[in-house]
Amino acid sequence: MLEVRVGPLLRHVGETDATIWVETDKPCRVEVLGHGADTFEIEGHHFAIVCVEGLDPAVEHPYEVERDGARAWPPEGYEYPTPRIRLLPRDGSLRLLFGSCRASAPHRPPYTRQRWWHSKGKGIDVLHTYGQRMLRQPSALWPDAMMMMGDQLYADEVSDRVTEIVGDRVVHEDGPREALEDFQEYCVGYWDAWTEPTVRWMLSTMPTSMMFDDHEINDKWNTSETWLAQMRQTDWYETRIVGGLMAYWVYQHLGNLSPQELAKDETYQRIAETRQGGTLVRELAKRAECNDGPSRFSYSRNLGRARLIMMDARTGRPLQTGQRRIMTHGEWQWVTSNADGDYDHLMLASSLPFMLPYGMQHVEAWSEAVTDGAWGKHCAGSVSAPG
């Protein structure tokens, strides 16, 4: 039997359509509710995103995942409710679950302890806990959608399970061994973060929007021009960031897009035609790492009577002295152009706070000024701006 390695994840959901994302262990055709898509390969890993359209908004839609005509998910003896698609009504209220900085770990001691009590402590996994709450409720009380605003996995602080799998790999002799180093290791990281049974069920049933933040790459990712220059001088940083952005595109970003947007996405359409995506996604990641233009990862999404604009606050940052910004002018023009439309509420979301308390704002302004040379050349570049 072919295996669903990761997923299924219910990602985009609209008024009559939805997308289901999966990773499988081999090439195959994936079908959901009579709609199908062939898998595509990225460096030995096989993915598919199935666009399901023409759904009746008046009812819920339980679904199974089939591969090559045979049921693959849920498996026999599945202990959780059958995954289902609940469409977003055009009218009425919207309940949105959101959060960030999930440090996934086995849901048992010592991992459930706080860090100051045990060195392996991560605290309570909020996704597991909320999923258990949903299992005790009727679906009418569930949130309509979920928004994950950065740090879905900690690439610079990997779990014990990931370490056991990739610990003997040597990508770069002088690379940081406690971190995910390339695309192959990032795939293991996402598998670890998304396959805990309760979390896996929750992600198969709750439509989810995603955005990365620093820990998907490094806790100082793009904080300053000096930091970036230092990283680019190492022989391991390019492998790490390109691998991380490749994994982000396929595991997170692709599912943020509606069926209509997928049909217009040039990279995805070229991959769907050939079923080979390694070279194209690697090139996309290298362009995104260059910091020479607008982000490739910001997106807009309608959630009932609300519009969500998720802003990428990492890859498109201008870092040059005197020109530091969270995003380029072109990126902001894209944000404002997508703010128009027929909706009641506009949500601007970012993995970084855009309205800071006075104290934090002054600290950031001070650190940028010192780094830019306000205290002389001996201090220039010696202070990293927060976040």
C-alpha positions in Angstrom: 0.0 0.0 0.0 1.2 3.5 -0.8 1.7 5.7 2.2 0.6 9.2 3.0 3.8 10.3 4.5 2.6 13.8 5.7 -1.0 15.1 5.7 -3.6 15.3 4.5 -3.7 19.0 5.2 -6.8 21.0 4.5 -5.4 24.3 3.3 -7.5 26.8 1.3 -11.2 26.8 1.8 -13.6 29.1 0.0 -17.4 29.3 -0.5 -17.5 26.3 -2.9 -13.9 25.1 -3.2 -11.0 23.8 -1.2 -7.5 22.4 -1.5 -6.0 19.2 0.1 -2.2 18.9 0.4 -0.4 15.6 0.9 3.1 14.1 0.7 3.3 10.5 -0.4 6.1 8.0 -0.3 6.0 7.2 -4.1 4.6 8.8 -7.3 0.9 8.3 -7.7 -2.4 10.0 -8.5 -4.2 11.5 -5.5 -8.0 11.8 -5.5 -10.3 13.6 -3.0 -14.1 13.7 -3.5 -13.8 12.8 -7.2 -11.1 15.4 -7.9 -7.5 14.4 -8.6 -3.9 15.5 -9.1 -0.7 13.7 -10.0 2.1 13.9 -7.5 5.2 15.9 -8.4 8.7 15.2 -7.2 11.2 17.6 -5.5 14.5 15.9 -4.9 13.1 12.5 -4.0 10.0 13.7 -2.2 6.5 13.4 -3.7 3.7 16.0 -3.2 0.3 16.7 -4.5 -2.3 19.4 -4.0 -5.8 18.5 -5.0 -8.2 21.3 -5.9 -11.8 20.3 -5.0 -14.4 22.6 -6.6 -18.2 22.8 -6.9 -18.9 21.9 -3.3 -22.3 22.5 -1.7 -21.9 25.3 0.9 -24.9 24.1 2.9 -23.3 20.9 4.2 -20.1 19.5 5.6 -18.0 17.3 3.3 -16.3 14.3 4.9 -13.5 13.1 2.7 -11.0 10.3 2.1 -7.7 10.4 0.3 -7.3 7.8 -2.5 -4.1 7.0 -4.3 -4.2 5.2 -7.6 -7.8 4.3 -6.8 -7.3 2.8 -3.4 -8.1 4.4 -0.1 -5.0 5.7 1.7 -6.3 8.0 4.4 -7.8 7.6 6.9 -6.3 4.1 7.6 -8.1 1.1 8.9 -8.9 1.5 12.6 -8.5 5.3 12.5 -9.3 6.5 16.0 -10.2 10.1 15.0 -13.3 11.5 13.2 -13.2 11.3 9.4 -11.6 14.5 8.0 -14.1 16.9 6.7 -14.3 20.1 4.7 -16.5 22.9 6.1 -16.9 25.7 3.6 -16.7 29.4 4.6 -20.1 31.2 4.4 -20.1 34.5 2.6 -22.2 36.0 5.4 -22.1 35.6 9.1 -19.4 35.6 11.8 -15.9 34.2 11.4 -14.1 32.5 14.2 -10.3 32.5 13.6 -7.8 30.6 15.6 -4.3 32.0 15.4 -0.9 31.8 17.0 2.8 31.3 16.4 6.1 29.9 17.7 5.0 26.2 18.1 7.8 24.1 19.5 6.6 20.6 18.7 7.7 17.7 20.9 6.2 14.4 22.2 3.2 15.2 24.4 4.6 13.6 27.5 7.2 14.5 30.3 9.9 15.7 30.2 8.9 17.6 27.0 5.7 19.0 28.4 7.6 20.6 31.3 8.8 24.2 31.1 12.4 24.8 30.1 13.4 26.1 33.5 12.2 22.8 35.0 13.9 20.5 32.6 16.5 21.0 29.8 14.2 19.2 27.3 11.1 21.0 28.3 9.0 22.7 25.6 5.8 23.3 27.5 2.3 22.2 26.4 1.8 21.8 22.7 -1.1 24.2 22.0 -2.1 22.5 18.8 -2.4 19.1 20.5 -4.3 20.7 23.4 -6.7 22.6 21.2 -7.3 19.6 19.0 -8.2 17.5 22.0 -10.7 20.2 22.9 -12.2 20.1 19.4 -12.7 16.3 19.7 -14.9 16.9 22.7 -17.1 19.5 21.0 -19.7 19.4 18.2 -18.2 20.8 14.9 -20.6 23.8 15.2 -18.4 25.1 18.0 -15.1 24.7 16.1 -13.2 27.7 14.7 -13.8 28.3 11.0 -10.1 28.6 10.1 -6.6 28.8 11.6 -3.8 31.1 11.0 -0.2 30.1 11.8 2.0 33.2 11.9 5.5 31.9 12.0 7.9 29.3 13.5 5.9 26.2 12.6 9.2 24.4 13.2 12.4 25.4 14.9 15.1 24.7 12.3 17.8 26.0 14.6 16.7 23.9 17.6 15.6 20.5 16.3 13.7 17.9 18.3 15.2 14.6 19.6 13.2 12.6 17.0 14.7 14.7 14.2 18.2 14.4 15.7 17.9 10.6 15.7 17.1 10.6 12.0 19.5 13.2 10.6 22.2 13.2 13.3 24.7 11.1 11.3 24.3 13.1 8.1 27.2 15.4 7.2 26.2 18.2 4.8 29.0 20.6 5.8 31.9 19.8 8.1 31.7 23.2 9.8 27.9 23.6 9.6 25.8 23.9 12.8 24.9 20.2 13.7 22.0 21.2 15.9 20.2 22.8 13.0 18.4 21.6 9.8 21.0 21.9 7.1 19.4 21.2 3.7 16.1 20.4 1.9 16.2 16.8 2.9 16.5 17.6 6.6 13.7 20.2 6.4 11.4 17.5 5.0 12.2 15.5 8.2 11.5 18.6 10.3 8.0 19.1 8.8 7.2 15.4 9.1 8.1 15.6 12.8 6.0 18.7 13.3 2.8 17.6 11.5 2.4 13.9 12.2 1.5 13.8 15.9 -1.9 12.1 15.7 -4.1 14.8 17.2 -2.3 17.6 15.3 -2.5 15.6 12.1 -6.2 15.2 12.5 -6.7 18.9 13.3 -4.7 19.9 10.2 -6.8 17.6 8.0 -10.0 19.3 9.2 -9.2 22.9 9.9 -8.4 25.2 6.9 -5.0 26.8 7.6 -3.1 29.8 6.4 0.6 29.9 7.1 3.6 32.3 7.1 7.2 31.7 8.1 9.4 33.6 10.6 13.0 33.6 11.7 13.2 30.2 13.4 12.3 28.4 10.1 15.8 29.5 9.1 17.7 31.1 12.0 16.8 33.2 15.0 18.6 36.2 13.6 17.5 35.7 10.0 17.8 39.0 8.0 18.1 41.1 11.2 20.9 43.3 9.7 23.1 43.8 6.6 26.2 42.9 8.7 24.6 39.6 9.9 23.6 38.6 6.4 27.1 39.4 5.0 28.7 37.2 7.7 26.3 34.3 6.9 27.0 34.5 3.2 30.7 34.1 3.8 30.2 30.7 5.4 30.1 27.6 3.1 26.9 26.2 4.8 24.5 29.2 4.9 23.4 29.0 1.2 22.6 25.3 1.5 20.6 25.9 4.6 18.5 28.9 3.5 17.8 27.6 0.0 16.8 24.3 1.4 14.6 26.0 4.0 12.9 28.3 1.4 12.3 25.3 -0.9 10.7 23.4 1.9 8.6 26.4 2.8 7.3 26.8 -0.7 6.1 23.3 -1.0 5.0 22.6 2.6 3.5 25.9 3.5 3.2 28.5 0.7 1.6 26.3 -1.9 -1.4 25.6 0.3 -2.0 29.3 0.9 -3.2 29.7 -2.7 -6.7 29.2 -4.0 -7.4 26.9 -7.0 -7.7 30.0 -9.2 -4.3 31.3 -7.9 -2.7 27.9 -8.4 -3.9 28.0 -12.0 -2.1 31.3 -12.6 1.1 30.4 -10.7 3.7 29.9 -13.3 6.1 27.9 -11.2 3.4 25.5 -10.0 1.9 25.1 -13.5 5.3 24.2 -15.0 5.9 21.7 -12.2 2.4 20.2 -12.7 3.1 19.6 -16.4 6.4 17.8 -15.9 5.9 16.4 -12.4 9.5 17.4 -11.7 10.0 20.5 -9.4 13.5 20.2 -7.9 15.3 22.6 -10.3 12.4 25.1 -10.5 11.8 25.3 -6.8 15.6 25.6 -6.1 15.8 28.5 -8.5 12.8 30.2 -6.9 14.4 29.8 -3.5 17.7 31.3 -4.7 15.9 34.3 -6.1 14.0 34.8 -2.9 17.2 34.8 -0.9 18.7 37.6 -2.9 16.9 40.5 -1.1 16.7 42.5 -4.3 12.9 42.9 -4.8 9.4 42.2 -3.5 8.7 39.0 -1.6 7.5 36.0 -3.4 5.5 34.8 -0.4 3.0 37.4 0.7 -0.6 36.5 -0.2 -4.2 37.6 0.1 -7.1 35.4 1.1 -10.8 35.9 1.6 -12.3 34.4 4.7 -16.1 34.9 4.4 -16.8 38.6 4.9 -13.2 39.2 5.9 -10.0 39.7 3.8 -6.7 38.4 5.1 -3.5 39.9 3.8 -0.5 37.9 5.1 2.7 39.9 4.8 6.1 38.3 4.4 8.3 40.3 6.8 11.6 38.3 6.2 12.7 37.6 2.7 12.1 41.0 1.1 13.7 43.3 3.7 15.9 46.1 2.4 18.8 46.0 4.9 21.1 48.7 3.4 22.3 51.4 5.8 19.7 54.2 6.0 17.2 52.2 4.0 16.2 49.5 6.5 12.5 48.5 6.1 10.4 45.4 6.8 9.4 45.4 3.1 10.1 47.3 -0.1 7.9 50.1 -1.4 6.8 47.7 -4.2 5.7 45.1 -1.6 3.7 47.7 0.2 2.0 48.8 -3.0 1.0 45.2 -3.5 -0.5 45.2 0.0 -2.5 48.3 -0.6 -3.7 47.2 -4.0 -5.1 44.0 -2.5 -6.8 45.9 0.3 -9.7 46.9 -2.0 -12.7 44.7 -2.3 -16.2 43.7 -1.2 -15.7 42.7 2.4 -16.5 43.9 6.0 -13.2 43.5 7.7 -9.5 43.8 6.6 -6.9 41.8 8.5 -3.2 42.7 8.0 -1.1 39.9 9.4 2.6 39.6 9.9 4.9 37.4 11.9 6.4 40.6 13.4 4.6 43.2 15.5 4.1 46.4 13.5 2.9 48.5 16.5 5.5 48.4 19.2 5.4 49.6 22.8 7.4 52.9 23.1 10.3 51.2 24.9 10.8 48.5 22.3 10.5 51.0 19.5 13.2 53.2 21.0 15.5 50.2 21.6 15.1 49.2 17.9 15.8 52.8 16.7 18.8 53.1 19.0 20.3 49.8 17.8 19.8 50.7 14.1 21.4 54.1 14.7 24.5 52.6 16.4 24.8 49.9 13.8 24.7 52.6 11.1 27.6 54.5 12.7 26.0 57.0 15.1 28.6 56.2 17.8 31.5 56.0 15.3 33.0 53.3 13.2 34.2 51.2 16.1 30.6 50.5 17.1 29.1 50.3 13.6 27.7 46.9 12.8 28.3 45.7 16.4 24.6 45.8 17.5 22.0 43.6 15.9 18.5 45.0 15.6 15.9 43.0 17.4 13.7 40.6 15.3 
